[in-house]
Amino acid sequence: MQSAILVAGAGLLGGAMNAIAGGGSFVTLPALVAAGVPSLFANATSTVALVPSALATAFAYRHDFRGFDGVKLSTMAAVSVIGGVIGAVLLLKSSQKFFDNIFPFLLLFGVLVFAFGRKLGEELRKRVNIHPHALPAVQFVLGVYGGYFGGAVGVMMLAAWSVLTKATINSMQASRHLLNASMNATASLFFIVGGLIYWREMAVLLVSSTVGGYLAGHYGRRLDPAKARIVISCLNATITLLVFWRAYR
């Protein structure tokens, strides 16, 4: 019961974080590990559970969708799916020991991207002129990362799109959640077939993250995204430090 409450609380918070600014997996993954799920299985279980949350949040942002500069959404979805498949296969080929070793560093990388990725994207845009047709190639790489791990992939998409397009943050939110859901949904099929899912924990996380994602997506526009990002970055950094302490104590 304590594990279920922990996972449910992490799902509510993680779904809300994904809706407002991203980074929800930094809460759900460590919570699953704390509940006794091995890190590799926790990664797959979290991926499956957060797909409905991403879809629910994208639905909440549906009126803000504006598309991309010169690139069809169907093209972006296709490369996201292909990348997600490759990332999922790589995860299935990874051993538990290998994933345990890189898990804290994947979290650390995601924390840094979440905290500084968007600002870096804005600075690059001032100095680099990249043709929008490079967007599908970049999205493919993000799809591979998202299928394998997925931490902060939504923020990576926003950072990349801020360099390659002129779209506003709000107009990119729906696309971010839709494409994130497409790569994760595809990867989830491989994780399910590969037997990587802890079903009880996944069910609790799925329901709670969907509720948290939709509510935050609906009401989160009242929040200041910059302040929310600072709070979430501090939370993510604290959780990552705890993961490192547990791994190397």
Residue pairs with C-beta under 8 A, 6 or more apart in sequence:
3 35
3 36
3 201
4 200
4 201
4 204
6 31
6 34
6 35
7 28
7 31
7 32
7 35
7 201
7 204
7 205
7 208
8 204
8 205
8 207
8 208
9 31
9 208
10 27
10 28
10 30
10 31
10 32
10 205
10 208
11 28
11 49
11 53
11 204
11 205
11 206
11 207
11 208
11 209
11 211
11 212
12 208
12 209
12 211
12 212
13 24
13 27
13 212
14 24
14 25
14 26
14 27
14 28
14 31
14 50
14 53
14 205
14 209
14 212
15 24
15 50
15 53
15 56
15 57
15 208
15 209
15 210
15 211
15 212
15 213
15 214
15 216
16 24
16 212
16 213
16 215
16 216
16 220
17 23
17 24
17 26
17 27
17 216
17 232
18 24
18 25
18 50
18 53
18 54
18 57
18 154
18 177
18 209
18 213
18 216
19 53
19 57
19 60
19 177
19 212
19 213
19 214
19 215
19 216
19 217
19 220
20 216
20 220
20 223
20 225
20 228
20 232
21 155
21 225
21 228
21 229
21 232
22 114
22 152
22 154
22 155
22 158
22 176
22 232
23 110
23 114
23 151
23 152
23 154
23 155
23 232
23 233
23 236
24 50
24 53
24 209
24 213
25 46
25 50
25 110
25 150
25 151
25 152
26 107
26 110
26 111
26 114
26 151
26 152
26 235
26 236
26 239
26 240
27 235
27 239
28 46
28 49
28 50
28 205
28 209
29 39
29 42
29 43
29 46
29 107
29 151
30 107
30 239
30 242
30 243
32 42
32 45
32 46
32 198
32 201
32 205
33 39
33 42
33 243
35 201
37 45
37 198
37 201
38 96
38 100
39 96
39 99
39 100
39 103
40 91
40 94
40 96
40 99
40 100
40 196
41 196
41 197
41 198
42 198
43 91
43 99
43 103
43 149
43 150
44 91
44 188
44 191
44 194
44 196
44 197
45 191
45 196
45 197
45 198
45 201
45 202
45 205
46 150
46 205
47 150
47 184
47 187
47 188
47 191
48 184
48 188
48 191
48 192
48 197
48 202
48 206
49 201
49 202
49 203
49 205
49 206
49 209
50 184
50 205
50 206
50 209
51 181
51 184
51 185
51 188
52 206
52 209
52 210
52 213
53 206
53 209
53 210
53 212
53 213
53 214
54 177
54 178
54 180
54 181
54 184
54 213
55 177
55 178
55 181
56 210
56 213
56 214
56 217
57 173
57 177
57 213
57 214
57 216
57 217
58 174
58 177
58 178
58 181
58 217
59 214
59 217
60 213
60 214
60 217
60 218
61 170
61 173
61 174
61 177
61 217
62 174
64 170
64 171
64 173
64 174
65 171
65 174
65 175
66 167
66 168
66 171
67 73
67 175
68 76
68 132
68 135
68 161
68 165
68 167
68 175
69 132
69 135
69 164
69 165
69 166
69 167
70 132
70 133
71 132
71 133
71 135
71 136
73 175
73 178
75 136
76 135
76 136
76 139
76 175
76 179
77 178
77 179
77 182
79 136
79 137
79 139
79 140
79 143
80 139
80 140
80 142
80 143
80 146
80 179
80 180
80 182
80 183
81 143
81 182
81 183
81 186
82 140
82 143
83 139
83 140
83 141
83 142
83 143
83 144
83 145
83 146
83 147
83 183
84 143
84 144
84 146
84 147
84 182
84 183
84 184
84 185
84 186
84 187
85 147
85 186
85 187
85 190
86 143
86 144
86 147
87 143
87 144
87 145
87 146
87 147
87 148
87 149
87 183
87 187
88 147
88 148
88 186
88 187
88 188
88 189
88 190
88 191
89 190
90 144
90 147
90 148
91 99
91 147
91 148
91 149
91 187
91 191
91 196
92 190
92 191
92 194
92 196
100 247
103 243
103 247
104 240
104 243
104 244
104 247
104 248
106 149
106 151
107 151
107 236
107 239
107 240
107 243
108 240
108 244
109 151
109 152
110 149
110 151
110 152
110 236
111 152
111 233
111 236
111 237
111 240
113 152
113 155
113 156
113 159
114 152
114 155
114 229
114 232
114 233
114 236
115 229
115 233
115 236
115 237
117 152
117 155
117 156
117 158
117 159
118 155
118 158
118 159
118 162
118 229
120 159
121 158
121 159
121 160
121 161
121 162
121 163
122 162
124 163
125 162
125 163
128 163
130 163
130 164
132 164
132 165
134 164
135 160
135 161
135 164
135 165
138 160
138 164
139 157
139 160
139 179
142 153
142 156
142 157
142 160
142 183
143 183
145 153
145 156
146 153
146 180
146 183
146 184
146 187
147 183
147 184
147 186
147 187
150 180
150 184
153 180
153 183
154 176
154 177
154 180
157 172
157 175
157 176
157 179
157 180
158 169
158 172
158 176
161 167
161 172
161 175
162 169
165 172
169 225
170 221
191 197
220 228
